[in-house]
Amino acid sequence: MSLQVKEIELAVADPASEAWLEVHHAANRGVWGPAAERTSIEEVVDVAARRHEVRRAFVVTEDGSDLPLAAAQTIRRTRDNVGTAGLWLSVHPDHQRRGVGSALLAHCEQVLRDDGCDGIHEHSGAPVENGDAATGFALANGYRQTLLDLRQDLPLPVDDAALTALDPRPDPAAYVIETSVDGLPEEWLEDRALLARRMSTDAPSGDIELDEEDWDAERVRQVWNTPSPIWGVESVARHVPTGRLVAFTDIVVRPGQPDLAVQSDTLVLREHRGQALGLAVKLANLRALQRERPDAATVRTWNADTNTHMVAINERMGFVVTGWTREWAKDLRGAPGR
């Protein structure tokens, strides 16, 4: 078998791009079965510029065939933490354990070195707590585990009476909860940028050293208020005496899997914790999701197992653990292959 690694340009309605994506989907189905997540080329192409990233796609083929055996995407940040890269790599189940993944990984690591990156921080998930083949692959290729995240799912719909019973109802003289659907009000943007900066350093990151991200109103506007195939809803807590936003949470729904809503970031500023604002904004956001997207059948979220407070909030809402995600890191500054 003679393997070839080649770079491709991803594009909507392009057969080669769809074949690249199907490798990722097939590998995901091999791990999760019918519950495997799905995405679309439309989303993959959309997200890079929105996140200030340069993404390059690669496939592995055999001589004489255009059928991809493995697929990968390198993710290089251009605005902050520019030395720490991401990597999305999958091997089709029909071609695993043949050295295909190792060959593609070595190629992508060298691409990232050449692009000026000195480390990779990525993840792999499985429905079993002790890990799977991806765990062994990462360890065998010099990656170290930095965090263990719990994947938690909430079946929808949740009865409104149950949500009302959970609602902490903050003192309205101190805090009010506001919600925005598929875009953020302009008057939120400055405060929302501060919350994003704080989120970048407050979220658990294991022993990975990351700089505070450089967020301003324009960057928030680019992520949330420019046309995108990804739909979102966000709820915030406003501190009434100062008028400032002090907590937020968001949920997105992607066109590749409209029945799955993904709970992403949630943050309460340290100086306003202890008021149940995290639970309050999450409940408000869930109500809005159920009202606006009744086709969503599940909300999914991930939290470090050390983030016991947020995990406990999710459990109170009815979330259950459905998987485990390992976060991995590798220093690229050594010799290739080490």
FENBELJO-V197819 format. One record per backbone hydrogen bond with DSSP energy under -1.0 kcal/mol. CO is the residue of the C=O (numbers start at 0). NH is the residue of the N-H. E is the energy in kcal/mol with one decimal. If there is no record, write none. Layout:
{{CO NH E} {CO NH E}}
This chain:
{{1 62 -1.6} {3 60 -2.5} {5 58 -2.4} {10 13 -1.1} {13 17 -2.3} {14 18 -2.3} {15 19 -1.9} {16 20 -2.3} {17 21 -2.2} {18 22 -1.2} {19 23 -1.1} {20 24 -2.3} {21 25 -3.0} {22 26 -2.4} {23 27 -2.3} {24 28 -2.6} {25 29 -1.8} {27 31 -2.9} {28 32 -2.3} {31 34 -1.3} {32 35 -1.9} {39 43 -2.2} {40 44 -2.8} {41 45 -1.7} {42 46 -1.9} {46 50 -1.4} {47 52 -1.9} {48 51 -1.1} {51 77 -2.5} {53 75 -2.7} {55 73 -2.5} {56 7 -2.2} {57 71 -2.3} {58 5 -2.4} {59 68 -3.5} {60 3 -2.8} {61 64 -1.9} {68 91 -2.5} {69 59 -2.0} {70 89 -2.8} {71 57 -2.6} {72 87 -2.4} {73 55 -1.7} {74 85 -2.6} {75 53 -3.0} {80 83 -1.4} {82 117 -1.9} {82 118 -1.5} {84 120 -2.6} {85 74 -2.6} {87 72 -2.0} {89 70 -2.6} {91 94 -2.6} {98 102 -1.8} {99 103 -2.2} {100 104 -2.8} {101 105 -2.4} {102 106 -1.8} {103 107 -2.6} {104 108 -2.8} {105 109 -1.8} {106 110 -2.2} {107 111 -2.4} {108 112 -2.1} {109 113 -2.7} {110 114 -1.5} {111 116 -2.8} {112 115 -1.9} {117 331 -2.2} {118 84 -3.1} {119 329 -1.8} {121 327 -3.8} {123 325 -3.1} {125 323 -2.8} {127 130 -1.2} {131 135 -1.5} {132 136 -2.4} {133 137 -2.5} {134 138 -2.3} {135 139 -2.5} {136 140 -1.1} {137 142 -2.4} {138 141 -1.5} {143 328 -1.9} {146 326 -2.4} {147 304 -3.0} {148 324 -2.7} {149 302 -1.7} {150 321 -2.9} {150 322 -1.1} {151 300 -2.3} {152 319 -2.4} {153 298 -2.1} {158 162 -1.6} {159 163 -2.6} {160 164 -2.0} {161 165 -1.2} {162 166 -1.4} {170 173 -2.1} {170 174 -2.7} {173 239 -2.3} {175 237 -3.2} {177 235 -2.9} {179 233 -2.6} {184 187 -1.9} {185 188 -1.1} {187 191 -2.9} {188 192 -2.0} {189 193 -1.5} {190 194 -2.2} {191 195 -2.1} {192 196 -2.3} {193 197 -2.4} {194 198 -2.4} {195 199 -1.8} {197 200 -1.0} {197 201 -2.4} {198 202 -1.7} {204 207 -1.8} {212 214 -1.3} {215 219 -2.0} {216 220 -2.5} {217 221 -2.3} {218 222 -1.8} {219 223 -2.6} {220 224 -2.6} {230 252 -2.7} {231 181 -3.8} {232 250 -2.3} {233 179 -3.0} {234 248 -1.8} {235 177 -2.4} {236 245 -2.9} {237 175 -1.9} {238 242 -2.9} {243 238 -3.2} {245 268 -2.9} {246 236 -1.9} {247 266 -2.4} {248 234 -2.0} {249 263 -2.0} {250 232 -2.4} {251 261 -3.1} {252 230 -2.5} {253 256 -1.5} {256 259 -1.9} {258 296 -2.8} {258 297 -1.3} {260 299 -2.7} {261 251 -2.3} {264 249 -1.7} {266 247 -2.3} {268 271 -2.5} {269 272 -1.5} {275 279 -1.9} {276 280 -2.6} {277 281 -1.8} {278 282 -2.4} {279 283 -2.0} {280 284 -2.2} {281 285 -2.2} {282 286 -2.2} {283 287 -2.0} {284 288 -2.5} {285 289 -2.5} {286 290 -1.9} {287 291 -2.8} {288 292 -3.2} {292 295 -2.1} {296 155 -2.6} {297 260 -3.1} {298 153 -2.6} {299 262 -2.9} {300 151 -2.9} {302 149 -3.3} {303 306 -1.9} {305 307 -2.0} {306 310 -2.2} {307 311 -2.2} {308 312 -1.9} {309 313 -2.4} {310 314 -2.2} {311 315 -2.1} {312 316 -1.5} {313 318 -2.5} {319 152 -2.8} {322 150 -2.8} {323 125 -2.1} {324 148 -3.6} {325 123 -2.0} {326 145 -3.0} {327 121 -2.0} {328 143 -2.4} {329 119 -2.2} {334 337 -1.8}}
